[in-house]
Amino acid sequence: MKHIGIIGGTFDPIHNGHLLIANEVLCELSLDEVWFMPNHIPPHKVGKHLTDSIHRAKMISLAIEDHPAFFLQNIELERDGRSFTYDTISLLKEENTDTTFYFIIGGDMVEYLPNWYKIEELSKLVTFVGVKRPGFSLYSPYNVHEVEIPQFDVSSSMLRDRLLKNRSTKYLLPDLVRDYIEENQLYGQK
């Protein structure tokens, strides 16, 4: 039986906080792999502008290329419409019958779990792994396995703002991701 963690999100852009979370959960739970799964259109961000999925997937690939247990999972980018975790996990379970999935979420999403699409059914398909975020609780009516993560207060929205204002992102983003952003003039870079 394989044990695979999934960390989903827009990754707009991926940053060192995502990588720290994934590695800590990988080690703490002795997982075989962690899959980074970018959303096509996350239900809670409908109507918001996202960087093209080709760029977001490429940034993930660059960020994880030196970690042997990290992989890009494009399943949600390959489907049209909203990305509902229940639908995605159902497909992954069909394709990977010998796998236990651990869905990694931050404290903000733990609090939002009761609002997730088909949450009752989803909670039977995965083990939720909650990581603390400042200002959020890991309390949930659903079973959430808590993993302590060193606090690293960085977010994609904060990075987009810094990039737009030409402020430093050193040590917040992997160097290859920062180079890619500059080369492709993403987030207002010139």
Backbone as CSV, one residue per row, in Angstrom:
resi,resn,N_x,N_y,N_z,CA_x,CA_y,CA_z,C_x,C_y,C_z
1,MET,0.852,-1.190,0.000,0.000,0.000,0.000,0.890,1.244,0.000
2,LYS,0.626,2.141,-0.943,1.356,3.406,-1.005,0.622,4.446,-0.165
3,HIS,1.396,5.381,0.368,0.843,6.486,1.156,1.284,7.780,0.488
4,ILE,0.301,8.496,-0.059,0.605,9.688,-0.850,-0.125,10.892,-0.283
5,GLY,0.630,11.950,-0.051,0.057,13.223,0.351,-0.257,14.051,-0.880
6,ILE,-1.328,14.789,-0.803,-1.703,15.699,-1.891,-1.823,17.093,-1.299
7,ILE,-1.120,18.020,-1.907,-1.272,19.416,-1.520,-1.823,20.150,-2.739
8,GLY,-3.020,20.648,-2.601,-3.686,21.331,-3.703,-3.672,22.828,-3.495
9,GLY,-3.971,23.538,-4.548,-4.037,24.983,-4.462,-3.843,25.608,-5.822
10,THR,-3.889,26.915,-5.858,-3.661,27.601,-7.120,-2.171,27.700,-7.415
11,PHE,-1.349,27.736,-6.372,0.105,27.876,-6.532,0.398,29.038,-7.490
12,ASP,-0.088,30.200,-7.115,-0.032,31.378,-7.989,0.692,32.542,-7.320
13,PRO,2.024,32.389,-7.062,2.942,31.310,-7.429,3.184,30.352,-6.261
14,ILE,3.800,29.207,-6.578,4.275,28.296,-5.538,5.389,29.011,-4.779
15,HIS,5.500,28.737,-3.476,6.532,29.412,-2.681,7.140,28.434,-1.680
16,ASN,8.136,28.914,-0.963,8.859,28.051,-0.019,7.984,27.568,1.126
17,GLY,6.918,28.274,1.438,5.980,27.798,2.458,5.294,26.518,2.026
18,HIS,4.880,26.450,0.757,4.279,25.214,0.231,5.266,24.051,0.338
19,LEU,6.509,24.312,-0.028,7.531,23.262,-0.019,7.830,22.801,1.398
20,LEU,7.884,23.739,2.333,8.116,23.405,3.742,6.988,22.520,4.269
21,ILE,5.751,22.898,4.005,4.595,22.113,4.451,4.669,20.697,3.893
22,ALA,4.891,20.592,2.592,4.927,19.282,1.948,6.022,18.403,2.538
23,ASN,7.190,18.966,2.762,8.296,18.168,3.291,8.063,17.758,4.737
24,GLU,7.513,18.643,5.540,7.241,18.316,6.942,6.205,17.197,7.050
25,VAL,5.149,17.266,6.240,4.118,16.232,6.267,4.684,14.915,5.733
26,LEU,5.452,14.986,4.667,6.109,13.792,4.115,6.896,13.063,5.196
27,CYS,7.709,13.797,5.918,8.563,13.205,6.961,7.766,12.759,8.180
28,GLU,6.865,13.604,8.653,6.098,13.310,9.868,5.224,12.065,9.712
29,LEU,4.617,11.899,8.538,3.700,10.779,8.322,4.352,9.618,7.573
30,SER,5.645,9.741,7.294,6.384,8.705,6.544,5.680,8.349,5.232
31,LEU,5.311,9.375,4.483,4.640,9.170,3.205,5.655,8.725,2.152
32,ASP,5.159,8.080,1.118,6.007,7.684,-0.002,6.259,8.853,-0.951
33,GLU,5.220,9.663,-1.145,5.303,10.784,-2.086,4.366,11.899,-1.637
34,VAL,4.621,13.086,-2.172,3.666,14.192,-2.068,3.439,14.707,-3.471
35,TRP,2.156,14.792,-3.843,1.767,15.309,-5.150,1.275,16.749,-5.004
36,PHE,1.825,17.640,-5.819,1.372,19.021,-5.881,0.322,19.083,-6.986
37,MET,-0.886,19.465,-6.610,-2.018,19.400,-7.524,-2.631,20.791,-7.721
38,PRO,-2.196,21.499,-8.785,-2.770,22.830,-9.025,-4.229,22.736,-9.479
39,ASN,-5.047,23.650,-8.976,-6.460,23.725,-9.346,-6.614,24.367,-10.712
40,HIS,-7.630,23.928,-11.418,-8.000,24.616,-12.657,-8.796,25.862,-12.272
41,ILE,-9.961,25.630,-11.675,-10.783,26.733,-11.154,-11.288,26.300,-9.781
42,PRO,-10.624,26.745,-8.697,-11.100,26.358,-7.377,-12.454,27.002,-7.079
43,PRO,-13.390,26.243,-6.501,-14.741,26.766,-6.255,-14.758,28.042,-5.421
44,HIS,-13.825,28.186,-4.479,-13.831,29.369,-3.610,-13.146,30.574,-4.260
45,LYS,-12.647,30.413,-5.507,-11.990,31.529,-6.189,-12.585,31.782,-7.576
46,VAL,-13.825,31.353,-7.783,-14.487,31.577,-9.064,-14.581,33.086,-9.300
47,GLY,-14.238,33.507,-10.515,-14.314,34.926,-10.861,-13.047,35.694,-10.576
48,LYS,-12.068,35.076,-9.899,-10.801,35.749,-9.626,-9.801,35.395,-10.718
49,HIS,-8.931,36.344,-11.027,-7.928,36.119,-12.060,-6.848,35.170,-11.549
50,LEU,-6.525,34.162,-12.368,-5.424,33.252,-12.070,-4.425,33.323,-13.208
51,THR,-3.158,33.182,-12.877,-2.128,33.068,-13.897,-2.398,31.799,-14.701
52,ASP,-2.111,31.832,-15.974,-2.357,30.697,-16.858,-1.813,29.404,-16.242
53,SER,-2.583,28.336,-16.373,-2.216,27.055,-15.754,-0.888,26.508,-16.272
54,ILE,-0.531,26.819,-17.505,0.762,26.363,-18.037,1.899,26.946,-17.204
55,HIS,1.791,28.230,-16.869,2.827,28.875,-16.052,2.837,28.319,-14.622
56,ARG,1.650,28.129,-14.052,1.592,27.635,-12.676,2.169,26.225,-12.581
57,ALA,1.868,25.373,-13.561,2.416,24.009,-13.568,3.927,24.030,-13.762
58,LYS,4.410,24.892,-14.635,5.861,24.979,-14.869,6.577,25.452,-13.606
59,MET,6.001,26.433,-12.894,6.633,26.915,-11.662,6.701,25.805,-10.617
60,ILE,5.651,24.979,-10.534,5.674,23.849,-9.604,6.776,22.882,-9.993
61,SER,6.855,22.545,-11.275,7.891,21.618,-11.746,9.285,22.118,-11.388
62,LEU,9.522,23.399,-11.590,10.827,23.973,-11.247,11.089,23.915,-9.744
63,ALA,10.061,24.197,-8.955,10.226,24.244,-7.491,10.519,22.870,-6.891
64,ILE,9.992,21.821,-7.504,10.105,20.484,-6.894,11.123,19.583,-7.581
65,GLU,11.786,20.073,-8.619,12.633,19.197,-9.429,13.773,18.529,-8.666
66,ASP,14.193,19.094,-7.567,15.311,18.490,-6.834,14.874,17.635,-5.644
67,HIS,13.571,17.370,-5.519,13.084,16.537,-4.413,12.555,15.221,-4.981
68,PRO,13.174,14.100,-4.629,12.791,12.818,-5.250,11.396,12.307,-4.893
69,ALA,10.760,12.856,-3.854,9.434,12.370,-3.462,8.319,13.346,-3.810
70,PHE,8.644,14.451,-4.472,7.647,15.446,-4.864,7.335,15.294,-6.351
71,PHE,6.022,15.352,-6.672,5.585,15.195,-8.057,4.463,16.173,-8.373
72,LEU,4.375,16.577,-9.636,3.285,17.399,-10.133,2.158,16.476,-10.575
73,GLN,0.939,16.755,-10.114,-0.244,15.984,-10.506,-1.172,16.952,-11.240
74,ASN,-1.303,16.783,-12.557,-2.056,17.712,-13.412,-3.529,17.375,-13.580
75,ILE,-4.064,16.437,-12.833,-5.420,15.943,-13.081,-6.469,17.053,-13.130
76,GLU,-6.363,18.052,-12.269,-7.373,19.115,-12.260,-7.178,20.095,-13.409
77,LEU,-5.945,20.249,-13.880,-5.697,21.149,-15.008,-6.187,20.542,-16.316
78,GLU,-6.303,19.226,-16.342,-6.725,18.527,-17.557,-8.245,18.470,-17.715
79,ARG,-8.978,18.921,-16.697,-10.444,18.923,-16.761,-10.958,20.355,-16.855
80,ASP,-12.072,20.524,-17.537,-12.696,21.844,-17.622,-13.586,22.074,-16.407
81,GLY,-13.895,23.327,-16.180,-14.818,23.669,-15.104,-14.150,23.739,-13.746
82,ARG,-14.996,23.831,-12.739,-14.513,23.944,-11.359,-13.803,22.672,-10.910
83,SER,-12.859,22.846,-10.010,-12.108,21.718,-9.452,-12.671,21.379,-8.080
84,PHE,-13.496,20.362,-8.014,-14.015,19.906,-6.732,-13.149,18.752,-6.247
85,THR,-12.662,18.852,-5.038,-11.766,17.843,-4.486,-12.408,16.463,-4.487
86,TYR,-13.702,16.388,-4.192,-14.373,15.090,-4.177,-14.256,14.393,-5.533
87,ASP,-14.521,15.121,-6.615,-14.444,14.537,-7.956,-13.027,14.071,-8.270
88,THR,-12.056,14.903,-7.929,-10.654,14.579,-8.200,-10.205,13.355,-7.421
89,ILE,-10.494,13.322,-6.136,-10.065,12.190,-5.308,-10.767,10.912,-5.755
90,SER,-12.030,11.004,-6.137,-12.739,9.818,-6.637,-12.018,9.230,-7.847
91,LEU,-11.594,10.090,-8.780,-10.846,9.621,-9.956,-9.495,9.031,-9.559
92,LEU,-8.799,9.706,-8.662,-7.488,9.208,-8.235,-7.599,7.858,-7.525
93,LYS,-8.649,7.684,-6.741,-8.848,6.404,-6.039,-9.125,5.280,-7.042
94,GLU,-9.873,5.585,-8.100,-10.134,4.580,-9.140,-8.844,4.164,-9.838
95,GLU,-7.962,5.126,-10.073,-6.711,4.869,-10.790,-5.617,4.286,-9.892
96,ASN,-5.738,4.464,-8.592,-4.689,4.060,-7.645,-5.322,3.265,-6.502
97,THR,-5.750,2.067,-6.792,-6.487,1.269,-5.807,-5.622,0.819,-4.632
98,ASP,-4.316,0.861,-4.798,-3.399,0.416,-3.743,-2.824,1.591,-2.956
99,THR,-3.538,2.716,-2.928,-3.003,3.942,-2.343,-3.932,4.529,-1.291
100,THR,-3.336,4.968,-0.196,-4.032,5.765,0.808,-3.627,7.214,0.572
101,PHE,-4.622,8.091,0.443,-4.350,9.499,0.183,-4.534,10.336,1.444
102,TYR,-3.627,11.287,1.600,-3.647,12.252,2.700,-3.756,13.625,2.059
103,PHE,-4.856,14.329,2.339,-5.077,15.630,1.717,-4.634,16.715,2.686
104,ILE,-3.601,17.445,2.301,-2.941,18.435,3.163,-3.615,19.790,2.983
105,ILE,-4.071,20.365,4.099,-4.746,21.663,4.041,-4.282,22.547,5.186
106,GLY,-4.345,23.846,4.960,-4.012,24.821,5.987,-5.184,25.077,6.913
107,GLY,-4.908,25.756,7.994,-5.945,26.060,8.979,-7.133,26.794,8.402
108,ASP,-6.893,27.656,7.401,-8.000,28.378,6.776,-8.968,27.415,6.100
109,MET,-8.435,26.371,5.477,-9.289,25.384,4.803,-9.920,24.407,5.788
110,VAL,-9.251,24.139,6.917,-9.842,23.271,7.942,-11.151,23.898,8.412
111,GLU,-11.117,25.192,8.678,-12.325,25.884,9.130,-13.414,25.881,8.059
112,TYR,-13.022,25.819,6.795,-13.953,25.882,5.669,-14.491,24.498,5.271
113,LEU,-13.932,23.415,5.825,-14.320,22.058,5.435,-15.836,21.811,5.407
114,PRO,-16.613,22.284,6.388,-18.053,22.018,6.330,-18.728,22.542,5.053
115,ASN,-18.082,23.466,4.358,-18.652,24.036,3.134,-18.189,23.325,1.862
116,TRP,-17.275,22.376,1.987,-16.746,21.694,0.798,-17.818,20.829,0.146
117,TYR,-17.727,20.708,-1.151,-18.630,19.901,-1.958,-18.497,18.428,-1.559
118,LYS,-19.618,17.806,-1.244,-19.689,16.394,-0.853,-18.664,16.036,0.237
119,ILE,-18.593,16.864,1.243,-17.589,16.684,2.294,-17.769,15.363,3.042
120,GLU,-18.992,14.937,3.279,-19.208,13.672,3.997,-18.591,12.503,3.234
121,GLU,-18.836,12.469,1.929,-18.283,11.396,1.100,-16.766,11.516,0.986
122,LEU,-16.283,12.755,0.812,-14.845,12.994,0.677,-14.088,12.561,1.928
123,SER,-14.671,12.818,3.088,-13.989,12.475,4.347,-13.803,10.967,4.515
124,LYS,-14.522,10.171,3.723,-14.348,8.718,3.755,-13.277,8.252,2.764
125,LEU,-12.888,9.135,1.843,-11.920,8.773,0.804,-10.487,9.172,1.129
126,VAL,-10.327,10.188,1.981,-8.986,10.690,2.299,-8.842,10.893,3.802
127,THR,-7.608,10.983,4.223,-7.294,11.458,5.568,-6.888,12.912,5.412
128,PHE,-7.591,13.812,6.086,-7.212,15.219,6.038,-6.037,15.446,6.983
129,VAL,-5.068,16.209,6.503,-3.915,16.587,7.313,-3.948,18.099,7.424
130,GLY,-4.115,18.590,8.638,-4.194,20.024,8.862,-2.887,20.585,9.377
131,VAL,-2.456,21.684,8.782,-1.258,22.384,9.249,-1.687,23.760,9.735
132,LYS,-1.078,24.172,10.817,-1.474,25.440,11.436,-1.091,26.628,10.577
133,ARG,-1.989,27.622,10.569,-1.720,28.917,9.967,-2.102,29.966,10.993
134,PRO,-1.327,31.043,11.088,-1.643,32.078,12.077,-3.081,32.572,11.919
135,GLY,-3.781,32.637,13.036,-5.131,33.163,13.044,-6.229,32.159,12.749
136,PHE,-5.876,30.883,12.570,-6.876,29.868,12.254,-6.769,28.700,13.222
137,SER,-7.904,28.076,13.463,-7.971,26.916,14.346,-7.978,25.646,13.504
138,LEU,-7.502,24.548,14.083,-7.572,23.273,13.391,-8.759,22.446,13.871
139,TYR,-9.664,23.090,14.622,-10.870,22.383,15.049,-11.766,22.147,13.838
140,SER,-12.322,20.945,13.759,-13.239,20.616,12.670,-14.162,19.495,13.117
141,PRO,-15.394,19.471,12.620,-16.266,18.333,12.900,-15.801,17.072,12.152
142,TYR,-14.840,17.233,11.247,-14.294,16.112,10.487,-12.946,15.717,11.071
143,ASN,-12.580,14.471,10.865,-11.313,13.990,11.395,-10.156,14.633,10.630
144,VAL,-9.335,15.398,11.339,-8.180,16.074,10.738,-6.953,15.712,11.549
145,HIS,-5.981,15.100,10.897,-4.707,14.754,11.539,-3.840,16.009,11.537
146,GLU,-3.429,16.467,12.708,-2.658,17.697,12.829,-1.162,17.405,12.720
147,VAL,-0.480,18.212,11.922,0.974,18.135,11.816,1.533,19.519,12.131
148,GLU,2.444,19.553,13.094,3.104,20.810,13.468,4.100,21.192,12.388
149,ILE,4.025,22.412,11.937,4.908,22.933,10.907,5.593,24.181,11.466
150,PRO,6.898,24.326,11.250,7.519,25.593,11.644,6.796,26.745,10.945
151,GLN,6.497,27.789,11.680,5.765,28.911,11.105,6.630,29.668,10.104
152,PHE,6.102,29.828,8.919,6.763,30.563,7.848,5.659,31.351,7.174
153,ASP,5.477,32.575,7.600,4.324,33.373,7.194,4.538,34.004,5.821
154,VAL,4.232,33.230,4.788,4.329,33.705,3.411,3.085,33.217,2.685
155,SER,2.603,34.003,1.752,1.432,33.596,0.972,1.644,34.014,-0.482
156,SER,0.938,33.347,-1.360,1.026,33.688,-2.777,0.551,35.114,-3.026
157,SER,-0.508,35.543,-2.342,-1.008,36.908,-2.548,0.024,37.936,-2.093
158,MET,0.706,37.672,-0.984,1.761,38.577,-0.517,2.889,38.642,-1.541
159,LEU,3.234,37.495,-2.125,4.303,37.470,-3.127,3.890,38.195,-4.403
160,ARG,2.655,38.023,-4.838,2.190,38.744,-6.035,2.289,40.248,-5.809
161,ASP,1.931,40.693,-4.603,2.020,42.113,-4.271,3.475,42.588,-4.283
162,ARG,4.357,41.800,-3.679,5.782,42.161,-3.669,6.347,42.219,-5.086
163,LEU,5.994,41.249,-5.903,6.492,41.219,-7.275,5.980,42.412,-8.069
164,LEU,4.723,42.756,-7.880,4.132,43.900,-8.571,4.846,45.199,-8.201
165,LYS,5.279,45.283,-6.930,5.947,46.496,-6.440,7.471,46.405,-6.535
166,ASN,7.969,45.361,-7.212,9.410,45.142,-7.364,10.144,45.076,-6.029
167,ARG,9.509,44.476,-5.042,10.143,44.252,-3.744,10.793,42.875,-3.740
168,SER,11.730,42.663,-2.867,12.486,41.408,-2.815,11.601,40.213,-2.448
169,THR,11.848,39.105,-3.126,11.206,37.835,-2.795,12.262,36.778,-2.460
170,LYS,13.492,37.221,-2.277,14.598,36.307,-1.960,14.245,35.529,-0.696
171,TYR,14.491,34.243,-0.700,14.239,33.304,0.392,12.749,33.025,0.631
172,LEU,11.894,33.615,-0.173,10.463,33.338,-0.093,10.024,32.404,-1.218
173,LEU,10.700,32.520,-2.346,10.450,31.707,-3.534,11.710,30.924,-3.883
174,PRO,11.570,29.732,-4.449,12.761,29.074,-4.988,13.367,29.950,-6.100
175,ASP,14.680,29.976,-6.180,15.354,30.812,-7.178,14.880,30.512,-8.599
176,LEU,14.698,29.230,-8.928,14.257,28.872,-10.285,12.871,29.429,-10.590
177,VAL,12.022,29.485,-9.587,10.673,30.044,-9.770,10.765,31.547,-9.975
178,ARG,11.579,32.211,-9.172,11.745,33.657,-9.314,12.304,33.983,-10.707
179,ASP,13.288,33.206,-11.182,13.856,33.420,-12.519,12.787,33.227,-13.600
180,TYR,11.956,32.202,-13.438,10.893,31.927,-14.403,9.894,33.090,-14.444
181,ILE,9.537,33.611,-13.283,8.610,34.742,-13.201,9.179,35.941,-13.949
182,GLU,10.456,36.205,-13.735,11.093,37.346,-14.406,11.182,37.124,-15.912
183,GLU,11.578,35.927,-16.330,11.720,35.624,-17.758,10.385,35.720,-18.495
184,ASN,9.304,35.362,-17.829,7.984,35.350,-18.461,7.136,36.566,-18.116
185,GLN,7.746,37.511,-17.407,7.095,38.774,-17.043,5.729,38.555,-16.378
186,LEU,5.717,37.643,-15.405,4.499,37.378,-14.647,4.407,38.338,-13.472
187,TYR,3.217,38.608,-13.016,2.948,39.412,-11.826,3.549,40.825,-11.949
188,GLY,3.537,41.394,-13.150,4.005,42.752,-13.333,5.506,42.899,-13.478
189,GLN,6.241,41.774,-13.590,7.692,41.841,-13.756,8.044,42.301,-15.159
190,LYS,9.118,43.071,-15.268,9.590,43.551,-16.582,11.071,43.344,-16.700
